[in-house]
Amino acid sequence: MLHLRQEARATWTLAWPIMIGQLASTGTSFVDAVMAGHVSAGDLAAVSVGASIWVMLIVTLIGLNLAASPLVAHAVGARREAEVPPLVQQALYQGLCWALIAWLIALAAAPIFPHLGLPPDVAAKAHGFLIAVSWGLVPFALFRVLYGYSASLGQTKPMMVISLIGLALNVPANWMLIYGHFGFPAMGGVGCGWATAFCMWVTLLLMVGWIRYAPAYRATYPFRRWQRIDWRRQRELFRLGAPMGVMFFVEVSAFGGIALLMARLGTTSVAAHQIALNVASLTFMIPSALGTALTVRVGHALGSGDARRAREIGNAGLVLGLIVACALAAMIIVGRTQIAGWYTKDVAVLALAGVLLLYAGLFQLADATQVVAAGILRGYKVTRQPMLVHLTAFWLVGIPLGYALAFGWQGQPGSGATGYWQALVLALVCAAALLVWLFIRTSRRLSKTPNRLR
């Protein structure tokens, strides 16, 4: 038990700056939703629908660009620091490629909004928001590569500081562009998109500057002696990153895609769903940070050849994630009425958001467990099986069942937005159970040979 506490404490020490940084990054969406919601329910709905595509793109980019993190962690654990700079360079090349593809997808998807049953003004604002915010895709992808590199060196505080600066900058940028100050036009929800893109370029430049001047990066400094594209390394990054990108896309599409499907339920349902989803996204950053820290710590242990310690780190991480999830669930369930009131004063939206936040609180246990388990498995370089787990849980269970519960099935009336959230809770429970089983099986297999990996 003492050893379990020690490992949990070490994981928390690495994770808490990541946690604050990720909360700050996601806080941008919170600020956007709150400030747009106080313009009108239509602006909140427009940001919600536009962000449903935007969030799918950036979360998928996070997964695609995670491949460098376990590879760097294994190299550091094995004391092969010379491998790190060229690896980061290759990851930056691939990250740029993924970002350009995502940008083209955003441009192609923008014309879809008038065909979703939205009011014309809401559709136009959603279109404008997505076009504006898509200019932040390139800096976001490159920042995430450097984010994983820094975390794998145990340097997590830079991301915290830089993300807090980005959040602080987003508030006045929104204020100027949403409401029209200092000579800027009042763009409403569309202004959120331009402000977010601007802040992403700033955070990338700050991250590059930090790596350039901080002593902790000198041994693995990635911005000198640039190499050409190494197709062998690119394939290795792709084999690890592509399944993680698919896995992240599957989960986020189950949530963000629902905002598109719910457009036919009306502005109230879309706005209430956005509130619950935004709160769930904020709280998700806490166990997600634990997953990132566990990827690094498990990778270090496996890189040094200590498979039994990697298993102990994973077990402690699951317990820590469960404790955090219980606290988050209690906070959301008890305070759901007050939380909804931060976003809007619309009575109908408040009532429905309060119900959806109840489900958002209930699924914290399963959501935290599955993201922590996935982070541990990344440290083992296991990414394909988790991808299949998410495909099964969300696309074969969550979305079809959610659609049936929301809109009805075989003459039975649907329960609207609550039906989707009920199905998503079930999908998360399935994903969590399967990923924990996969970790147990993988870790037991490797820990049978002490201090040596097969």
C-alpha positions as CSV (number, residue, x, y, z in Angstrom):
1,M,0.0,0.0,0.0
2,L,2.9,2.4,0.8
3,H,4.5,1.7,-2.6
4,L,1.1,2.3,-4.2
5,R,0.9,5.7,-2.5
6,Q,4.4,6.6,-3.6
7,E,3.8,5.8,-7.2
8,A,0.5,7.8,-7.1
9,R,2.3,10.7,-5.6
10,A,5.0,10.6,-8.3
11,T,2.4,10.5,-11.0
12,W,0.5,13.4,-9.5
13,T,3.7,15.5,-9.2
14,L,4.2,15.1,-13.0
15,A,0.5,15.4,-13.8
16,W,-0.7,18.5,-12.0
17,P,1.0,21.1,-14.2
18,I,-0.3,19.2,-17.3
19,M,-3.7,19.3,-15.6
20,I,-3.7,23.0,-15.1
21,G,-2.4,23.6,-18.6
22,Q,-5.1,21.4,-20.2
23,L,-7.8,23.0,-18.1
24,A,-6.5,26.4,-19.2
25,S,-6.6,25.2,-22.9
26,T,-10.1,23.8,-22.6
27,G,-11.0,27.0,-20.6
28,T,-10.9,28.8,-23.9
29,S,-14.0,26.8,-25.0
30,F,-15.6,27.7,-21.7
31,V,-14.9,31.4,-22.2
32,D,-16.1,31.2,-25.7
33,A,-19.4,29.5,-24.7
34,V,-20.0,31.9,-21.8
35,M,-19.2,35.1,-23.7
36,A,-21.2,34.0,-26.8
37,G,-24.1,32.8,-24.7
38,H,-24.4,36.3,-23.2
39,V,-24.8,37.7,-26.7
40,S,-27.8,35.4,-27.5
41,A,-28.9,31.8,-27.4
42,G,-28.4,31.8,-31.2
43,D,-24.7,32.8,-30.9
44,L,-24.2,30.1,-28.2
45,A,-25.9,27.5,-30.5
46,A,-23.7,28.7,-33.5
47,V,-20.5,28.3,-31.5
48,S,-21.8,24.9,-30.3
49,V,-22.5,23.6,-33.7
50,G,-19.3,25.1,-35.2
51,A,-17.2,23.9,-32.3
52,S,-18.6,20.3,-32.8
53,I,-16.5,20.0,-36.0
54,W,-13.6,22.1,-34.6
55,V,-13.3,20.0,-31.5
56,M,-13.4,16.7,-33.6
57,L,-10.5,18.0,-35.6
58,I,-8.3,19.2,-32.8
59,V,-8.9,16.2,-30.6
60,T,-8.1,13.9,-33.5
61,L,-4.9,16.0,-34.0
62,I,-4.0,15.4,-30.4
63,G,-4.2,11.7,-30.9
64,L,-2.3,11.7,-34.2
65,N,0.5,13.7,-32.6
66,L,0.8,11.6,-29.5
67,A,3.1,9.1,-31.1
68,A,6.2,11.0,-30.3
69,S,5.5,11.0,-26.6
70,P,5.9,7.2,-25.8
71,L,8.9,7.0,-28.2
72,V,10.7,9.9,-26.5
73,A,9.8,8.4,-23.1
74,H,11.3,5.0,-24.0
75,A,14.4,6.7,-25.4
76,V,14.9,8.8,-22.2
77,G,14.3,5.8,-20.0
78,A,16.9,3.8,-21.9
79,R,19.3,6.9,-21.7
80,R,19.4,7.2,-25.5
81,E,19.0,11.0,-25.6
82,A,20.7,11.4,-28.9
83,E,17.7,9.7,-30.6
84,V,15.3,12.4,-29.3
85,P,16.1,15.5,-31.5
86,P,15.6,13.7,-34.9
87,L,12.5,12.0,-33.6
88,V,10.9,15.3,-32.6
89,Q,11.8,16.8,-36.0
90,Q,10.1,13.9,-37.8
91,A,7.1,14.3,-35.5
92,L,6.9,18.0,-36.4
93,Y,6.9,17.2,-40.1
94,Q,4.1,14.7,-39.6
95,G,2.2,17.1,-37.4
96,L,2.3,19.8,-40.0
97,C,1.0,17.3,-42.6
98,W,-1.9,16.3,-40.3
99,A,-2.7,20.0,-39.6
100,L,-3.0,20.8,-43.3
101,I,-5.3,17.9,-43.9
102,A,-7.4,19.0,-41.0
103,W,-7.6,22.5,-42.4
104,L,-8.8,21.3,-45.7
105,I,-11.5,19.2,-44.0
106,A,-12.6,22.2,-42.0
107,L,-13.0,24.3,-45.2
108,A,-14.9,21.4,-46.9
109,A,-17.2,20.9,-43.9
110,A,-18.1,24.6,-43.4
111,P,-20.9,24.7,-46.0
112,I,-22.8,21.8,-44.2
113,F,-24.5,24.0,-41.6
114,P,-27.4,25.4,-43.7
115,H,-28.4,21.7,-44.3
116,L,-28.7,20.8,-40.6
117,G,-32.1,22.4,-40.0
118,L,-30.6,25.4,-38.2
119,P,-32.1,28.9,-38.5
120,P,-30.3,30.7,-41.3
121,D,-28.6,33.2,-39.0
122,V,-27.3,30.5,-36.7
123,A,-26.0,28.5,-39.7
124,A,-24.2,31.5,-41.0
125,K,-22.5,32.2,-37.7
126,A,-21.5,28.6,-37.3
127,H,-20.0,28.7,-40.8
128,G,-18.0,31.9,-40.0
129,F,-16.8,30.5,-36.6
130,L,-15.4,27.3,-38.2
131,I,-13.6,29.2,-41.0
132,A,-12.1,31.6,-38.5
133,V,-10.9,29.1,-35.9
134,S,-9.5,26.7,-38.6
135,W,-6.6,29.2,-38.9
136,G,-5.4,27.9,-35.6
137,L,-5.0,24.2,-36.7
138,V,-1.3,24.5,-37.8
139,P,0.0,26.1,-34.6
140,F,-2.1,23.7,-32.5
141,A,-0.7,20.6,-34.1
142,L,2.9,21.8,-33.8
143,F,2.3,22.8,-30.2
144,R,1.0,19.4,-29.4
145,V,4.1,17.7,-30.7
146,L,6.3,20.0,-28.6
147,Y,3.9,19.4,-25.7
148,G,4.5,15.7,-25.8
149,Y,8.3,16.1,-26.2
150,S,8.5,18.4,-23.2
151,A,6.3,16.1,-21.0
152,S,8.4,13.1,-21.9
153,L,11.4,14.9,-20.5
154,G,9.5,15.5,-17.3
155,Q,9.1,19.2,-18.1
156,T,5.4,19.9,-17.6
157,K,5.4,23.3,-16.0
158,P,6.1,25.2,-19.3
159,M,2.8,23.9,-20.8
160,M,0.9,25.1,-17.7
161,V,2.4,28.6,-17.8
162,I,1.9,29.0,-21.6
163,S,-1.6,27.6,-21.5
164,L,-2.6,30.0,-18.7
165,I,-1.1,32.9,-20.7
166,G,-3.2,31.8,-23.7
167,L,-6.3,31.6,-21.6
168,A,-5.7,35.1,-20.2
169,L,-5.1,36.5,-23.7
170,N,-8.3,34.8,-25.0
171,V,-10.6,36.9,-22.7
172,P,-9.6,40.4,-24.0
173,A,-9.4,39.0,-27.6
174,N,-13.0,37.7,-27.3
175,W,-14.1,40.9,-25.7
176,M,-12.8,43.0,-28.6
177,L,-14.0,40.7,-31.4
178,I,-17.3,39.4,-30.0
179,Y,-18.7,42.8,-28.8
180,G,-16.7,45.1,-31.0
181,H,-14.2,47.3,-29.2
182,F,-11.1,49.2,-30.1
183,G,-12.3,49.6,-33.7
184,F,-13.1,46.0,-34.3
185,P,-16.6,45.0,-35.6
186,A,-18.9,43.2,-33.3
187,M,-18.8,39.7,-34.7
188,G,-20.6,37.8,-32.0
189,G,-19.8,34.1,-32.0
190,V,-17.6,34.3,-35.1
191,G,-15.3,36.5,-33.1
192,C,-14.6,33.6,-30.8
193,G,-13.1,31.7,-33.7
194,W,-10.7,34.5,-34.7
195,A,-9.7,35.0,-31.0
196,T,-9.0,31.3,-30.5
197,A,-6.8,31.1,-33.7
198,F,-4.8,34.1,-32.7
199,C,-4.1,32.7,-29.2
200,M,-3.0,29.4,-30.7
201,W,-0.3,31.1,-32.7
202,V,0.9,33.0,-29.6
203,T,1.1,29.8,-27.5
204,L,3.1,28.0,-30.2
205,L,5.6,30.9,-30.3
206,L,5.9,30.9,-26.6
207,M,6.6,27.1,-26.5
208,V,9.3,27.4,-29.1
209,G,10.9,30.2,-27.2
210,W,10.8,28.3,-23.9
211,I,12.5,25.3,-25.5
212,R,15.0,27.6,-27.1
213,Y,16.2,29.2,-23.9
214,A,15.4,26.8,-21.0
215,P,18.5,24.7,-19.9
216,A,16.4,21.5,-19.4
217,Y,16.2,21.0,-23.2
218,R,19.8,21.5,-24.1
219,A,20.7,17.8,-24.2
220,T,17.8,17.0,-26.6
221,Y,17.4,20.4,-28.3
222,P,15.3,19.6,-31.5
223,F,15.8,22.8,-33.5
224,R,19.3,22.3,-34.7
225,R,20.8,20.2,-37.6
226,W,17.4,19.6,-39.2
227,Q,17.2,16.3,-41.0
228,R,15.2,15.4,-44.1
229,I,12.1,13.4,-43.9
230,D,13.0,9.9,-42.6
231,W,10.3,7.6,-44.1
232,R,11.2,4.7,-41.8
233,R,10.6,6.9,-38.7
234,Q,7.5,8.4,-40.4
235,R,6.1,4.9,-40.7
236,E,6.8,4.2,-37.1
237,L,5.1,7.4,-36.0
238,F,2.2,6.6,-38.2
239,R,1.8,3.1,-36.9
240,L,1.5,4.5,-33.3
241,G,-0.2,7.7,-34.0
242,A,-2.9,6.7,-36.6
243,P,-4.7,4.3,-34.2
244,M,-4.6,7.0,-31.4
245,G,-6.0,9.5,-33.8
246,V,-8.8,7.2,-34.8
247,M,-9.5,6.4,-31.1
248,F,-9.7,10.1,-30.2
249,F,-11.8,10.8,-33.2
250,V,-14.2,8.0,-32.4
251,E,-14.8,9.3,-28.9
252,V,-15.1,13.0,-29.7
253,S,-17.3,12.3,-32.7
254,A,-19.7,10.5,-30.4
255,F,-20.0,13.7,-28.4
256,G,-19.4,16.5,-30.9
257,G,-21.2,14.7,-33.8
258,I,-24.3,14.5,-31.6
259,A,-24.5,18.3,-31.6
260,L,-25.0,18.0,-35.4
261,L,-27.6,15.3,-35.1
262,M,-29.4,17.2,-32.4
263,A,-29.8,20.3,-34.5
264,R,-33.2,19.0,-35.6
265,L,-34.3,19.1,-31.9
266,G,-34.0,22.9,-31.9
267,T,-31.7,25.6,-30.5
268,T,-32.6,24.8,-26.8
269,S,-31.4,21.2,-27.1
270,V,-28.2,22.2,-29.0
271,A,-27.3,25.0,-26.5
272,A,-28.0,22.7,-23.4
273,H,-25.9,20.0,-24.9
274,Q,-23.1,22.4,-25.5
275,I,-23.2,23.5,-21.8
276,A,-23.0,19.9,-20.6
277,L,-20.4,18.9,-23.2
278,N,-18.3,22.0,-22.3
279,V,-18.3,21.1,-18.6
280,A,-17.5,17.4,-19.3
281,S,-14.6,18.6,-21.6
282,L,-13.2,20.7,-18.7
283,T,-13.4,17.9,-16.2
284,F,-12.0,15.4,-18.7
285,M,-8.8,17.4,-18.8
286,I,-8.0,16.3,-15.2
287,P,-7.9,12.5,-15.8
288,S,-6.5,13.1,-19.2
289,A,-3.5,14.8,-17.6
290,L,-3.1,11.7,-15.4
291,G,-3.1,9.6,-18.6
292,T,-0.4,11.8,-20.2
293,A,1.8,11.6,-17.1
294,L,1.3,7.8,-16.9
295,T,2.3,7.5,-20.6
296,V,5.6,9.1,-19.7
297,R,6.2,7.2,-16.4
298,V,5.3,3.9,-17.9
299,G,7.4,4.6,-20.9
300,H,10.4,5.5,-18.8
301,A,10.0,2.3,-16.8
302,L,9.7,0.1,-19.9
303,G,12.6,1.9,-21.6
304,S,14.8,1.1,-18.6
305,G,13.6,-2.6,-18.8
306,D,11.6,-2.6,-15.6
307,A,8.2,-4.1,-16.6
308,R,7.1,-4.8,-13.0
309,R,7.5,-1.2,-12.0
310,A,5.5,-0.2,-15.1
311,R,2.7,-2.4,-13.9
312,E,2.8,-0.9,-10.4
313,I,2.7,2.7,-11.9
314,G,-0.3,1.7,-13.9
315,N,-2.2,0.2,-11.0
316,A,-1.5,3.3,-8.8
317,G,-2.7,5.5,-11.7
318,L,-6.0,3.7,-12.0
319,V,-6.6,4.1,-8.3
320,L,-5.7,7.8,-8.4
321,G,-7.9,8.3,-11.5
322,L,-10.9,6.7,-9.6
323,I,-10.4,9.0,-6.6
324,V,-10.3,12.1,-8.9
325,A,-13.4,10.9,-10.8
326,C,-15.4,10.6,-7.6
327,A,-14.6,14.2,-6.6
328,L,-15.5,15.5,-10.0
329,A,-18.8,13.5,-10.1
330,A,-19.9,14.9,-6.8
331,M,-19.0,18.5,-7.8
332,I,-21.0,18.3,-11.0
333,I,-24.1,16.6,-9.6
334,V,-24.4,18.8,-6.6
335,G,-23.6,22.1,-8.4
336,R,-25.3,21.4,-11.8
337,T,-27.9,24.2,-11.4
338,Q,-25.3,26.8,-10.5
339,I,-22.9,25.6,-13.3
340,A,-25.6,25.9,-16.0
341,G,-26.3,29.4,-14.8
342,W,-22.7,30.5,-15.7
343,Y,-23.5,30.0,-19.3
344,T,-27.0,31.3,-19.9
345,K,-30.1,32.9,-18.3
346,D,-32.5,31.3,-20.8
347,V,-35.0,29.4,-18.6
348,A,-35.5,26.5,-21.1
349,V,-31.8,26.0,-21.7
350,L,-31.1,26.1,-18.0
351,A,-33.7,23.4,-17.2
352,L,-32.5,21.0,-19.9
353,A,-28.8,21.6,-19.1
354,G,-29.4,20.8,-15.5
355,V,-30.6,17.3,-16.5
356,L,-27.8,16.7,-18.9
357,L,-25.2,17.8,-16.3
358,L,-26.5,15.0,-14.1
359,Y,-25.5,12.5,-16.7
360,A,-22.2,14.3,-17.3
361,G,-21.5,13.8,-13.6
362,L,-22.5,10.1,-13.6
363,F,-20.1,9.2,-16.4
364,Q,-17.1,10.7,-14.7
365,L,-16.1,7.4,-13.1
366,A,-16.1,5.5,-16.4
367,D,-14.6,8.4,-18.4
368,A,-11.7,8.9,-16.0
369,T,-11.0,5.1,-15.9
370,Q,-10.9,4.7,-19.7
371,V,-8.7,7.8,-20.3
372,V,-6.2,6.7,-17.6
373,A,-6.1,3.2,-18.9
374,A,-5.6,4.4,-22.4
375,G,-2.7,6.6,-21.2
376,I,-1.1,3.6,-19.5
377,L,-1.4,1.5,-22.7
378,R,0.2,4.3,-24.7
379,G,3.2,3.9,-22.5
380,Y,3.3,0.2,-23.5
381,K,3.1,1.4,-27.2
382,V,-0.3,-0.4,-27.3
383,T,-2.6,1.7,-29.5
384,R,-4.4,-0.6,-32.0
385,Q,-6.5,-2.5,-29.5
386,P,-7.7,0.6,-27.7
387,M,-8.8,2.0,-31.1
388,L,-10.9,-1.1,-31.7
389,V,-12.4,-0.8,-28.2
390,H,-13.5,2.8,-28.9
391,L,-14.9,1.9,-32.3
392,T,-17.0,-0.8,-30.6
393,A,-18.1,1.2,-27.6
394,F,-19.0,4.5,-29.3
395,W,-19.9,3.8,-32.9
396,L,-21.5,0.3,-32.5
397,V,-23.1,1.0,-29.1
398,G,-23.2,4.7,-28.2
399,I,-24.3,6.5,-31.3
400,P,-26.9,4.0,-32.6
401,L,-28.4,3.5,-29.2
402,G,-28.3,7.2,-28.5
403,Y,-30.1,8.0,-31.8
404,A,-32.8,5.4,-31.0
405,L,-33.3,6.8,-27.4
406,A,-33.3,10.4,-28.6
407,F,-35.7,10.1,-31.6
408,G,-37.6,7.0,-30.7
409,W,-37.6,3.5,-32.2
410,Q,-40.4,1.4,-33.7
411,G,-43.2,3.8,-32.7
412,Q,-41.8,4.5,-29.3
413,P,-41.3,8.2,-28.5
414,G,-37.8,9.4,-28.0
415,S,-36.5,11.2,-24.9
416,G,-34.6,13.9,-26.8
417,A,-31.1,15.1,-25.7
418,T,-31.2,13.0,-22.5
419,G,-31.4,9.8,-24.6
420,Y,-28.0,10.5,-26.2
421,W,-26.4,11.1,-22.9
422,Q,-27.8,7.9,-21.4
423,A,-26.3,5.9,-24.3
424,L,-22.9,7.7,-24.0
425,V,-22.7,6.8,-20.3
426,L,-23.1,3.1,-21.3
427,A,-20.5,3.4,-24.1
428,L,-18.0,4.9,-21.6
429,V,-18.6,2.0,-19.2
430,C,-17.9,-0.5,-21.9
431,A,-14.8,1.3,-23.0
432,A,-13.4,1.6,-19.5
433,A,-14.0,-2.1,-18.7
434,L,-12.3,-3.3,-21.9
435,L,-9.3,-1.0,-21.6
436,V,-8.6,-2.0,-18.0
437,W,-8.8,-5.6,-19.0
438,L,-6.3,-4.9,-21.8
439,F,-3.9,-3.2,-19.4
440,I,-4.1,-6.2,-17.0
441,R,-3.4,-8.7,-19.7
442,T,-0.5,-6.7,-21.2
443,S,1.2,-5.9,-17.9
444,R,0.9,-9.4,-16.6
445,R,2.5,-10.8,-19.8
446,L,5.4,-8.5,-19.6
447,S,6.0,-8.6,-15.8
448,K,6.5,-12.4,-15.8
449,T,10.1,-11.7,-16.8
450,P,11.5,-9.3,-14.1
451,N,13.3,-6.2,-15.3
452,R,13.3,-7.4,-18.9
453,L,10.9,-6.8,-21.8
454,R,10.0,-9.4,-24.4
